[in-house]
Amino acid sequence: MKAGLQAKLSQQMALTPQLLQSIRLLQVPTLQLEQELHQILERNPLLEQEPEEAPQAPATGYEAEQAAVETGAWDELPEPMFLSGGGHAGDPDEDPTQRIPAEDSSDPRQRLLAQMALRCSPRELALAAWWLDACDDRGYLEGDPDTLAAQGAAALADALPGVSARELLAARTRLLLHGEWPGMAARDPRECLLAQLDVLPEDPVQALARRLVDTCLDLLARHDQAALQRQLGVSTEALEAAIALVQSLQPHPIEQPPDPDPDFIIPDVIAWRANGGWQVRLNTRSLPQLRLCAYAEQAARGHEGMRELLEEARWLLRSLSMRNDTLLKTAQVLVARQQAFLERGEEAMVPLTLKDVADAIGMHESTVSRITTGKYIQTPRGTLELKDFFAVRLEGAEIAGTAIRAMIKRLIDSEPAHAPLADEAIADLLARQGIRVARRTVAKYREQLKIAPARERKRAGKASQAAGGTTAATARPELRAG
């Protein structure tokens, strides 16, 4: 064997503390940022708060040039390493962005990936992220697993060399059965409930609950206990114990985040209609506007500690400027693309993805994801999270799933109490409007709205009329107890 030396050139991005600060500021919500800025004002004597009436001075010369360079630096950084398979200087198994402290995200995908990062490799997280992107807002897959696996293998080929559909399907199984949220990426409620039962200790009650879900889920949803007992051939006591176990499970895989501490929301952006169009501006009233003190340059001369404080202050001001610029550009694109939604409601919402917005503002999708997470916009339609402006395109149609859901709700709200619309009838009515959706798609969105099937709405309507009350179109018998 012959030994030899070989030179190799490669590009890697080193995440400096300053760049990490810039990335982190993208995802900090307004309340937290306000507290941190006040703390920085107390700690750094070279910073001061601008008078409220003074306009913020634009960056000039060297500062503007540096801001452009730094914007490109964080924009090229992929969504934490596990989403791209990229590398960085240092430990290849460590993602530096995980060291950035952050609040609990309102995005369940981000919350779950953050939990999984403690035990999974970057490759495993990248595969899990693909499946999470293919799920709806309840955690169910939006398509056939085999088809999605084939699409994923093609989409991830560059980021994850050697990835295959088989590897992706194995990753879904791990996510479904061994993940932090059992049942995640299930194809339907039956698979979700079975996955949750499979992680429980095996005993007679668990075994009967598994039979119940696997073979009699429709009867269980109708609360037809007599039919269940006949089909399963078990005693009343055993059946009730199994039903109680099923009712204790999550009806869908997504776990809700903990309730936020504050009972109010301070919008980050304000949008209003004026002069025949939509205007967008940042809400800076709650945030202190910072600037360098007049004596900052002089104080830093010949004093190492002061020079460090000056550099820290400059980085902070540039990072805040870039954060605000990115937030404003993103909000302007969201408002422009979803103008019809703001004017006419959810039925007018159009499909919009992170990539669409990223292309419009010339940045990476990860930057858009960070800047829209936990940020709110005040509009004439109410204060909404920026994430609410994104909508998935319905497969095979040029319309957003959110719009379809709103149309289904309107049709059900206006249906005759004595003759509620079946899912198939709703699909036919939508088809007459040029919107072709499958009956199962209607059922999926109806369940998201927590509206019972037509048969149960009719039964509830008759009972309500008999009692002298009103119809309960939106009553839904839940699998969960209580």
C-alpha positions in Angstrom: 0.0 0.0 0.0 1.4 3.4 -0.9 0.8 6.4 1.4 0.4 9.8 0.0 -0.9 13.3 0.8 -3.8 15.0 -0.9 -4.9 18.6 -0.7 -8.6 19.3 -0.6 -10.5 22.7 -0.6 -13.9 23.1 0.9 -16.2 25.9 2.1 -17.7 25.8 5.5 -19.5 28.4 7.5 -18.3 29.2 11.0 -21.1 30.4 13.3 -19.7 33.3 15.3 -21.5 34.4 18.5 -22.5 37.6 16.6 -24.1 35.6 13.7 -25.8 33.4 16.2 -27.2 36.5 17.9 -28.5 37.8 14.5 -30.2 34.4 13.7 -31.7 34.2 17.2 -33.2 37.7 17.0 -35.2 36.6 13.9 -37.3 34.3 16.1 -37.6 36.3 19.3 -41.1 37.5 19.9 -41.8 41.1 20.7 -42.4 40.8 24.5 -39.1 38.9 25.0 -37.2 41.3 22.7 -38.5 44.3 24.6 -37.2 42.8 27.9 -33.8 41.9 26.4 -33.3 45.4 24.9 -34.0 47.0 28.3 -31.5 44.7 29.9 -28.9 45.5 27.2 -29.5 49.3 27.8 -28.6 48.8 31.5 -25.6 46.7 30.8 -24.0 48.6 27.9 -23.2 52.3 28.6 -22.4 53.0 25.0 -26.1 52.5 24.0 -28.9 54.9 24.6 -32.6 55.1 23.8 -33.7 57.4 21.1 -36.5 60.0 21.9 -39.8 58.7 20.6 -40.3 61.6 18.2 -36.8 61.1 16.6 -36.9 59.0 13.4 -34.5 56.1 13.2 -31.4 57.1 11.2 -30.6 54.9 8.2 -27.4 53.0 8.2 -24.6 54.8 6.3 -21.4 53.9 4.6 -19.5 51.1 6.3 -22.5 50.0 8.5 -24.8 49.6 5.5 -22.2 47.5 3.6 -21.6 45.3 6.7 -25.4 44.8 7.1 -25.7 43.5 3.6 -22.8 41.1 4.1 -24.3 39.8 7.4 -27.7 39.4 5.9 -26.3 37.2 3.2 -24.4 35.2 5.9 -27.4 34.2 7.9 -29.6 33.9 4.8 -27.3 31.2 3.4 -27.4 29.3 6.7 -29.8 26.3 6.3 -32.7 25.6 8.6 -30.9 23.8 11.5 -28.5 21.4 10.0 -30.9 18.5 10.2 -33.1 20.0 7.5 -30.4 20.3 4.8 -27.7 17.8 5.6 -25.2 20.7 5.4 -22.0 21.1 7.4 -20.3 23.7 9.5 -17.0 24.2 11.2 -16.6 22.2 14.3 -18.2 19.1 15.6 -20.1 17.6 12.6 -22.6 16.0 14.9 -23.5 19.3 16.6 -25.9 21.9 15.2 -24.8 25.3 16.5 -28.3 26.8 16.1 -29.6 24.4 18.8 -27.6 26.5 21.3 -29.9 29.5 20.5 -32.4 29.8 23.4 -35.9 30.2 22.2 -39.5 30.2 23.4 -41.8 27.3 22.7 -42.8 27.7 19.1 -46.4 27.8 18.1 -45.4 25.6 15.1 -45.9 22.0 16.2 -43.4 20.9 13.6 -40.7 23.0 15.2 -41.6 21.8 18.7 -41.4 18.2 17.7 -38.1 18.5 15.9 -36.7 20.4 18.9 -37.6 17.4 21.1 -36.3 14.9 18.7 -32.9 16.7 18.3 -31.9 15.4 21.7 -31.8 11.8 20.6 -31.6 11.8 16.8 -28.8 12.3 14.3 -29.0 15.1 11.7 -29.9 12.6 9.0 -32.8 11.1 11.0 -34.1 14.6 11.7 -34.0 15.5 8.1 -36.0 12.4 7.2 -38.5 13.2 10.0 -38.8 16.8 8.8 -39.8 15.6 5.4 -42.7 13.5 6.9 -43.8 16.4 9.1 -44.0 18.7 6.0 -46.2 16.1 4.4 -48.7 16.2 7.4 -51.8 18.4 7.9 -52.3 20.6 10.9 -53.5 17.6 12.9 -50.5 15.4 12.2 -52.1 13.1 9.6 -50.4 12.5 6.2 -51.7 14.4 3.2 -51.1 11.5 0.8 -50.2 7.9 0.4 -47.1 7.0 2.3 -45.5 5.1 -0.6 -46.1 8.0 -3.0 -44.7 10.5 -0.5 -41.7 8.3 0.2 -40.8 8.2 -3.5 -41.2 12.0 -3.8 -39.1 12.5 -0.7 -36.3 10.3 -2.0 -36.1 12.5 -5.1 -36.4 15.8 -3.2 -33.7 14.9 -0.6 -31.3 13.3 -3.0 -28.9 16.3 -3.0 -29.1 17.0 0.7 -28.9 13.4 1.9 -26.8 11.3 -0.5 -28.0 7.7 -0.9 -31.5 8.4 0.6 -34.2 5.9 -0.7 -37.9 5.5 -0.4 -37.3 2.5 1.8 -35.2 4.6 4.2 -38.0 7.2 4.3 -40.7 4.7 5.1 -38.5 3.3 7.9 -38.2 6.9 9.3 -42.0 7.2 9.2 -42.4 4.0 11.2 -40.0 5.3 13.8 -41.9 8.6 13.9 -45.2 6.8 14.1 -44.3 4.2 16.7 -41.3 5.3 18.6 -41.4 9.1 18.4 -42.1 11.7 21.1 -45.7 11.9 19.8 -46.9 8.4 19.0 -49.2 8.3 15.9 -47.4 11.2 14.2 -47.5 10.9 10.4 -50.3 8.4 10.6 -52.4 7.9 7.4 -55.7 8.0 9.3 -57.2 8.0 12.9 -57.2 4.2 13.1 -53.4 4.1 12.5 -52.9 6.9 14.9 -54.8 5.3 17.7 -53.2 1.9 17.1 -49.8 3.5 17.3 -50.7 5.0 20.7 -52.0 1.6 21.9 -48.8 -0.2 20.8 -46.6 1.9 23.1 -48.8 0.9 26.2 -48.0 -2.2 28.3 -49.7 -5.3 26.9 -52.6 -6.6 29.0 -56.2 -7.8 28.3 -57.6 -4.3 28.2 -55.0 -3.1 25.8 -55.5 -6.1 23.6 -59.3 -5.6 23.5 -58.8 -1.8 22.9 -56.6 -2.7 19.9 -59.3 -5.0 18.4 -61.9 -2.3 19.1 -59.9 0.3 17.1 -58.7 -2.0 14.4 -62.1 -3.6 13.5 -64.9 -1.5 15.0 -63.9 2.2 14.9 -67.1 3.2 13.0 -69.3 1.6 15.7 -67.2 3.2 18.4 -67.7 6.6 16.8 -71.4 6.0 16.8 -71.3 4.9 20.5 -73.2 1.8 19.5 -72.2 -0.3 22.5 -74.7 -3.1 21.9 -73.3 -3.7 18.4 -69.8 -3.5 19.7 -70.5 -6.1 22.3 -72.1 -8.5 19.8 -69.3 -8.1 17.3 -66.5 -8.5 19.8 -68.2 -11.2 21.9 -67.0 -9.7 25.3 -68.6 -8.8 28.6 -70.0 -5.3 29.3 -67.3 -4.7 31.9 -64.5 -5.6 29.5 -65.9 -3.5 26.7 -66.3 -0.5 29.0 -62.7 -0.8 30.2 -61.5 -1.0 26.6 -63.6 2.0 25.5 -62.3 4.0 28.5 -58.7 3.3 27.4 -59.4 4.4 23.8 -61.1 7.6 25.1 -57.9 8.4 27.0 -55.9 8.5 23.8 -55.1 11.6 21.7 -57.7 12.0 18.9 -54.9 13.2 16.7 -51.1 13.2 16.9 -50.4 16.9 17.4 -49.9 17.9 21.0 -51.0 21.4 21.8 -48.3 23.8 23.2 -48.6 24.9 26.8 -50.8 27.9 27.3 -48.9 31.2 26.9 -48.3 33.2 30.1 -49.6 36.5 28.8 -53.4 36.9 28.2 -52.7 39.5 25.4 -50.7 39.8 22.2 -48.7 42.7 21.1 -48.7 42.7 17.2 -45.3 42.9 15.6 -46.7 44.4 12.4 -49.8 46.5 11.5 -51.7 46.3 8.2 -54.5 48.6 7.2 -56.3 49.6 4.0 -55.8 53.1 2.8 -55.5 55.1 -0.5 -56.9 52.2 -2.5 -54.4 49.7 -1.3 -52.9 47.9 1.7 -50.3 49.6 3.9 -47.9 47.7 6.2 -45.6 49.0 8.9 -43.8 47.6 11.9 -45.2 48.2 15.4 -42.2 49.8 17.1 -44.0 51.6 19.9 -43.4 48.8 22.5 -39.7 48.4 21.6 -37.0 50.9 22.8 -35.3 52.4 19.8 -31.5 52.2 20.4 -28.6 54.1 19.1 -24.9 54.7 19.9 -24.1 57.4 22.4 -22.4 60.5 21.1 -19.3 59.7 23.1 -19.1 56.0 22.1 -16.2 56.3 19.7 -14.2 58.5 22.0 -14.8 56.3 25.0 -13.6 53.2 23.2 -10.2 54.6 22.2 -7.4 53.0 24.1 -9.7 50.9 26.3 -10.0 47.2 25.5 -13.2 46.7 27.5 -14.9 49.7 25.9 -13.9 48.5 22.4 -15.6 45.2 23.1 -18.7 47.0 24.3 -18.7 49.2 21.2 -18.4 46.2 18.8 -21.2 44.5 20.7 -23.4 47.6 20.4 -22.7 47.8 16.6 -23.6 44.2 16.1 -26.8 44.5 18.0 -27.9 47.6 16.1 -27.1 45.9 12.7 -28.9 42.7 13.8 -32.0 44.7 14.9 -32.0 46.6 11.6 -31.8 43.4 9.6 -34.5 41.7 11.7 -36.9 44.6 11.2 -36.1 44.8 7.5 -36.7 41.1 7.0 -39.9 41.2 9.1 -41.3 44.1 7.2 -40.5 42.7 3.7 -42.0 39.3 4.7 -45.2 40.9 6.1 -45.6 43.0 2.9 -45.4 40.0 0.7 -47.9 38.1 2.9 -50.4 40.9 2.8 -50.0 41.4 -0.9 -50.4 37.7 -1.7 -53.3 37.2 0.7 -55.1 40.5 0.0 -58.3 38.7 -1.0 -58.2 36.8 2.3 -58.0 40.0 4.3 -60.9 41.6 2.3 -63.3 38.6 1.9 -62.3 36.0 4.4 -60.9 32.4 4.4 -62.7 31.3 1.3 -60.5 33.7 -0.7 -57.2 32.4 0.7 -54.8 31.3 -2.0 -52.0 28.7 -1.7 -48.8 30.2 -0.3 -45.7 28.4 0.9 -42.5 29.4 2.6 -40.6 29.0 -0.7 -43.0 31.5 -2.4 -42.3 34.2 0.1 -38.6 33.4 0.3 -38.3 33.8 -3.5 -40.2 37.1 -3.4 -37.9 38.6 -0.8 -34.7 37.0 -2.1 -33.9 35.0 1.1 -33.7 31.4 2.3 -36.9 29.5 3.4 -35.4 29.0 6.8 -35.2 32.8 7.3 -38.9 33.1 6.4 -39.7 30.3 8.8 -37.8 32.0 11.7 -39.2 35.5 11.1 -42.8 34.3 10.9 -42.8 32.0 13.9 -44.4 33.6 17.0 -45.0 36.9 15.2 -48.4 38.6 14.9 -50.0 41.1 12.5 -52.9 43.4 13.4 -55.4 43.6 10.6 -59.0 44.8 10.1 -59.8 41.1 10.3 -58.2 40.8 13.7 -54.7 40.0 15.1 -53.4 37.0 13.3 -50.2 35.0 13.5 -48.0 35.4 10.4 -48.1 31.6 10.0 -51.8 31.9 9.4 -51.1 33.5 6.0 -49.5 30.3 4.6 -51.9 27.8 3.0 -51.2 24.4 1.5 -52.4 23.9 -2.1 -55.1 21.2 -2.3 -53.8 18.3 -4.4 -55.0 18.5 -7.9 -56.6 21.9 -7.5 -55.5 25.6 -7.7 -57.0 26.4 -4.4 -55.9 26.4 -0.7 -57.1 23.8 1.7 -58.0 26.6 4.1 -60.4 28.0 1.5 -62.0 24.6 1.0 -62.5 24.2 4.8 -64.2 27.6 5.0 -66.5 26.7 2.1 -67.5 23.5 3.7 -68.3 25.3 7.0 -70.5 27.8 5.1 -72.4 25.1 3.3 -73.0 23.2 6.6 -74.0 26.3 8.5 -76.7 27.1 5.8 -78.0 23.6 5.4 -81.6 22.7 6.2 -81.9 21.4 9.7 -84.2 18.5 8.6 -81.9 17.5 5.7 -78.2 18.0 6.6 -75.7 17.6 3.7 -73.7 14.4 3.5 -70.0 14.6 2.6 -70.7 13.4 -0.9 -73.4 16.1 -1.4 -71.0 18.8 -0.3 -68.4 17.5 -2.7 -71.0 17.7 -5.5 -71.9 21.3 -4.6 -68.2 22.3 -4.6 -67.8 20.6 -8.0 -70.6 22.8 -9.4 -68.4 25.8 -8.4 -65.5 24.3 -10.3 -63.8 22.9 -7.2 -63.3 19.1 -7.5 -62.5 17.4 -4.2 -63.0 13.9 -3.0 -65.5 12.9 -0.4 -62.8 11.9 2.0 -61.2 15.3 1.6 -64.6 16.9 2.6 -64.7 14.5 5.6 -61.2 15.4 6.6 -61.9 19.1 6.7 -65.3 18.6 8.4 -63.5 16.7 11.2 -61.0 19.5 11.5 -64.0 21.9 12.0 -65.3 19.4 14.7 -68.6 19.0 12.9 -70.4 15.7 13.1 -71.4 13.5 10.1 -74.7 14.3 8.4 -76.5 11.3 10.1 -75.6 12.6 13.6 -76.4 16.2 12.8 -79.8 15.1 11.6 -80.3 13.1 14.8 -79.1 16.0 17.0 -81.5 18.3 15.0 -84.5 16.1 15.7 -83.6 15.9 19.4 -83.2 19.6 19.6 -86.5 20.3 17.9 -88.3 17.8 20.1 -86.8 19.6 23.2 -87.9 23.0 21.7 -84.2 24.1 21.2 -82.2 24.9 18.2 -80.2 22.6 15.9 -76.7 21.7 16.9 -75.0 21.5 13.5 -71.5 21.7 15.0 -72.0 19.2 17.8 -69.5 16.3 17.4 -69.2 13.2 19.5 -65.6 13.1 20.5 -63.6 9.9 21.1 -62.0 11.6 24.1 -63.7 11.4 27.5 -65.3 14.6 28.8 
